[in-house]
Amino acid sequence: MSQLVSTIDSRGQNTYVYAETWKGELMEKISFNVGKEFCDECSLALRRFVGHMKGVESINVESGNILVEYDSLQITEAELSRITRDSIEKLGYKIKE
């Protein structure tokens, strides 16, 4: 089930997004495009670090795209985006805007 909710984006602006409710929690998704395939070790490192953060439900890393599903009541989009971007760049990858 999806519902329209208010959230703060990575620029600190109030925005509205459709979010899915799952297990009574408010789940949202954020994606990043790096344009090339992650090596197995980097993919595993990103999954372990970001995937174990409080509020992160799942992380999918494939074909140069990273999709993170998270509970916006536990972690903000801005915080998750900053940490994920930093992690991707520390692994030697660049995010395509």
N, C-alpha and C positions, 0 to 999 in steps of 0.2 A: 504494500500500500504506500503511495507517495503523498506527500503533503508539501505545501509551500511554506517555507520557514525563512526567517530573517537570520542572517549571519554576517560576520565581519570578514571581508576578503583580505588578501595579502597586502593591500595598500591601506588598510584600516578603514575602508569605506563600508557602510552598511549596504548589503545586497540581499536579494531574495533568490533562493534556490529550491528546487524540488528535491526532497530527501525521502528515502525509504525508511519506514519503521520496521524494525526487525528485533524480535525478542524484547519488545517494549522499549527499545532504545532508538534514538534518532541517528540513522546511518547516512553518511554522505560519502561522495567519491571525489577524488582529485587525481588528475593524471599529469604525467610528465613525459615529454618526448625527447629522447637522446639521439634518435636517428640511426643508431647502430646497435647490434646485439651485444649484450653484456656477456663477459666470460663467465664460466660457471662459478668461479670463486668470488667474483664481484657480485654476482646475482645472489649468492648465498649470504655474503656479508651484508648486503643491503636488506635482504629479507630478515636476517637475524636482528639487525639493529633497529630498523624502522618497524618491522613486524612485531617486536616485543615492547614497543612503546605503549604506555597507558592510553587507551582509547582507540588504538589501531586494531581493527578486526581482521583485515587481510591485506596482503600486498602481492600483486601479480607483476612479474618482471618477464616480458617476452617481446621479441621482435623490436627492440629499441623503445618500447613503451613501458611505463611504470604506472600501474593503477593501484591507488591506495583507498581502501574503504575504511572509514573511521566514524567514531561516535563524537559528534560535534559538542556534546555536553561534557565530554572529558578532555578534549583537546581542540584548540581553535584551528581553523584552516590556515591562518597566518603562521602559527607556531609549527604545525606539521609541514607546511610548505617550506619554511626556512630550514628546518632540520633535514628534511628529505633532500632539498637542493644542495645543502652543504655536504651531505653524505655522498651524493652522486658525484659532486665535483672533487671530493677528497679521493674518490676511487679513480679519478682521471677522466671522467666523462663530462661532456658539455651538454647543457639542456638547450634544445632548440625552442625558441619563443614562438 
